[in-house]
Each structure stands twice: as structure tokens, then as C-alpha cells.
Amino acid sequence: MTPDNQTRHVEGIGSTIQLSVAKATAAEMILEDQVTRMSSHGQNLEDSLRVAREKIATSEEQASTMTTHGRTFQYSRRIAHDEIARLTRALESETPRLLA
């Protein structure tokens, strides 16, 4: 191989290496951009999960409060029902005396 051919061959290899480095650099930049976007998406997902968990906790608190109110209502209803039954019995026991 002549010196000129060797020089062209080395220059060709150098150009190929430069092209490969440029492609690798471009690929690295693309990957870095994708990692940045994935990190952003991951953060958005974490934020969405946090909000969903907060909503679930709020719903559970509301359900607990409603259950407590329901029990209080049932207890009050039972007391009122017992009072109505007591007054009905008292009225029924007084009715024969009033008619006599």
C-alpha cells in the first residue's frame, strides 16, 4: 500500500470514527432527553398516586363519619320508637278508665 493510500485509509478510518462519535453523542442526548421525560412522567405518576391516596383517605373518613351518624340516628330512632310504644301502652291502659 502506498503512503498516499495509507493516508487516505487512515483519514477514512478517522472520518468513520468521527461519524460514530457524532452518532453516539446524538444517541446519548436522545437517551438523556428520554430519561428526563421518564423522570417527569414518574413524578407526575407519583403526584397522581398521592392525590388518589388523599382522596381515598378523605372518602374513608367521610364513610366513618356517615357510619357514626347512622348509628346515632338508629339509636335515636330506637329511643323514639320505645317512647312511642310506652306512650301507646299508657294511653291504652288509660282508655278503659276514661270510657268507664
Contact map, one row per residue, 1 for C-alpha under 8 A:
1110110000000000000000000000000000000000000000000000000000000000000000000000000000000000000000000000
1111110000000000000000000000000000000000000000000000000000000000000000000000000000000000000000000000
1111111000000000000000000000000000000000000000000000000000000000000000000000000000000000000000000000
0111111100000000000000000000000000000000000000000000000000000000000000000000000000000000000000000000
1111111110000000000000000000000000000000000000000000000000000000000000000000000000000000000000000000
1111111111000000000000000000000000000000000000000000000000000000000000000000000000000000000000000000
0011111111100000000000000000000000000000000000000000000000000000000000000000000000000000000000000000
0001111111110000000000000000000000000000000000000000000000000000000000000000000000000000000000000000
0000111111111000000000000000000000000000000000000000000000000000000000000000000000000000000000000000
0000011111111100000000000000000000000000000000000000000000000000000000000000000000000000000000000000
0000001111111110000000000000000000000000000000000000000000000000000000000000000000000000000000000000
0000000111111111000000000000000000000000000000000000000000000000000000000000000000000000000000000000
0000000011111111100000000000000000000000000000000000000000000000000000000000000000000000000000000000
0000000001111111110000000000000000000000000000000000000000000000000000000000000000000000000000000000
0000000000111111111000000000000000000000000000000000000000000000000000000000000000000000000000000000
0000000000011111111100000000000000000000000000000000000000000000000000000000000000000000000000000000
0000000000001111111110000000000000000000000000000000000000000000000000000000000000000000000000000000
0000000000000111111111000000000000000000000000000000000000000000000000000000000000000000000000000000
0000000000000011111111100000000000000000000000000000000000000000000000000000000000000000000000000000
0000000000000001111111110000000000000000000000000000000000000000000000000000000000000000000000000000
0000000000000000111111111000000000000000000000000000000000000000000000000000000000000000000000000000
0000000000000000011111111100000000000000000000000000000000000000000000000000000000000000000000000000
0000000000000000001111111110000000000000000000000000000000000000000000000000000000000000000000000000
0000000000000000000111111111000000000000000000000000000000000000000000000000000000000000000000000000
0000000000000000000011111111100000000000000000000000000000000000000000000000000000000000000000000000
0000000000000000000001111111110000000000000000000000000000000000000000000000000000000000000000000000
0000000000000000000000111111111000000000000000000000000000000000000000000000000000000000000000000000
0000000000000000000000011111111100000000000000000000000000000000000000000000000000000000000000000000
0000000000000000000000001111111110000000000000000000000000000000000000000000000000000000000000000000
0000000000000000000000000111111111000000000000000000000000000000000000000000000000000000000000000000
0000000000000000000000000011111111100000000000000000000000000000000000000000000000000000000000000000
0000000000000000000000000001111111110000000000000000000000000000000000000000000000000000000000000000
0000000000000000000000000000111111111000000000000000000000000000000000000000000000000000000000000000
0000000000000000000000000000011111111100000000000000000000000000000000000000000000000000000000000000
0000000000000000000000000000001111111110000000000000000000000000000000000000000000000000000000000000
0000000000000000000000000000000111111111000000000000000000000000000000000000000000000000000000000000
0000000000000000000000000000000011111111100000000000000000000000000000000000000000000000000000000000
0000000000000000000000000000000001111111110000000000000000000000000000000000000000000000000000000000
0000000000000000000000000000000000111111111000000000000000000000000000000000000000000000000000000000
0000000000000000000000000000000000011111111100000000000000000000000000000000000000000000000000000000
0000000000000000000000000000000000001111111110000000000000000000000000000000000000000000000000000000
0000000000000000000000000000000000000111111111000000000000000000000000000000000000000000000000000000
0000000000000000000000000000000000000011111111100000000000000000000000000000000000000000000000000000
0000000000000000000000000000000000000001111111110000000000000000000000000000000000000000000000000000
0000000000000000000000000000000000000000111111111000000000000000000000000000000000000000000000000000
0000000000000000000000000000000000000000011111111100000000000000000000000000000000000000000000000000
0000000000000000000000000000000000000000001111111110000000000000000000000000000000000000000000000000
0000000000000000000000000000000000000000000111111111000000000000000000000000000000000000000000000000
0000000000000000000000000000000000000000000011111111100000000000000000000000000000000000000000000000
0000000000000000000000000000000000000000000001111111110000000000000000000000000000000000000000000000
0000000000000000000000000000000000000000000000111111111000000000000000000000000000000000000000000000
0000000000000000000000000000000000000000000000011111111100000000000000000000000000000000000000000000
0000000000000000000000000000000000000000000000001111111110000000000000000000000000000000000000000000
0000000000000000000000000000000000000000000000000111111111000000000000000000000000000000000000000000
0000000000000000000000000000000000000000000000000011111111100000000000000000000000000000000000000000
0000000000000000000000000000000000000000000000000001111111110000000000000000000000000000000000000000
0000000000000000000000000000000000000000000000000000111111111000000000000000000000000000000000000000
0000000000000000000000000000000000000000000000000000011111111100000000000000000000000000000000000000
0000000000000000000000000000000000000000000000000000001111111110000000000000000000000000000000000000
0000000000000000000000000000000000000000000000000000000111111111000000000000000000000000000000000000
0000000000000000000000000000000000000000000000000000000011111111100000000000000000000000000000000000
0000000000000000000000000000000000000000000000000000000001111111110000000000000000000000000000000000
0000000000000000000000000000000000000000000000000000000000111111111000000000000000000000000000000000
0000000000000000000000000000000000000000000000000000000000011111111100000000000000000000000000000000
0000000000000000000000000000000000000000000000000000000000001111111110000000000000000000000000000000
0000000000000000000000000000000000000000000000000000000000000111111111000000000000000000000000000000
0000000000000000000000000000000000000000000000000000000000000011111111100000000000000000000000000000
0000000000000000000000000000000000000000000000000000000000000001111111110000000000000000000000000000
0000000000000000000000000000000000000000000000000000000000000000111111111000000000000000000000000000
0000000000000000000000000000000000000000000000000000000000000000011111111100000000000000000000000000
0000000000000000000000000000000000000000000000000000000000000000001111111110000000000000000000000000
0000000000000000000000000000000000000000000000000000000000000000000111111111000000000000000000000000
0000000000000000000000000000000000000000000000000000000000000000000011111111100000000000000000000000
0000000000000000000000000000000000000000000000000000000000000000000001111111110000000000000000000000
0000000000000000000000000000000000000000000000000000000000000000000000111111111000000000000000000000
0000000000000000000000000000000000000000000000000000000000000000000000011111111100000000000000000000
0000000000000000000000000000000000000000000000000000000000000000000000001111111110000000000000000000
0000000000000000000000000000000000000000000000000000000000000000000000000111111111000000000000000000
0000000000000000000000000000000000000000000000000000000000000000000000000011111111100000000000000000
0000000000000000000000000000000000000000000000000000000000000000000000000001111111110000000000000000
0000000000000000000000000000000000000000000000000000000000000000000000000000111111111000000000000000
0000000000000000000000000000000000000000000000000000000000000000000000000000011111111100000000000000
0000000000000000000000000000000000000000000000000000000000000000000000000000001111111110000000000000
0000000000000000000000000000000000000000000000000000000000000000000000000000000111111111000000000000
0000000000000000000000000000000000000000000000000000000000000000000000000000000011111111100000000000
0000000000000000000000000000000000000000000000000000000000000000000000000000000001111111110000000000
0000000000000000000000000000000000000000000000000000000000000000000000000000000000111111111000000000
0000000000000000000000000000000000000000000000000000000000000000000000000000000000011111111100000000
0000000000000000000000000000000000000000000000000000000000000000000000000000000000001111111110000000
0000000000000000000000000000000000000000000000000000000000000000000000000000000000000111111111000000
0000000000000000000000000000000000000000000000000000000000000000000000000000000000000011111111100000
0000000000000000000000000000000000000000000000000000000000000000000000000000000000000001111111110000
0000000000000000000000000000000000000000000000000000000000000000000000000000000000000000111111111000
0000000000000000000000000000000000000000000000000000000000000000000000000000000000000000011111111100
0000000000000000000000000000000000000000000000000000000000000000000000000000000000000000001111111110
0000000000000000000000000000000000000000000000000000000000000000000000000000000000000000000111111111
0000000000000000000000000000000000000000000000000000000000000000000000000000000000000000000011111111
0000000000000000000000000000000000000000000000000000000000000000000000000000000000000000000001111111
0000000000000000000000000000000000000000000000000000000000000000000000000000000000000000000000111111
0000000000000000000000000000000000000000000000000000000000000000000000000000000000000000000000011111
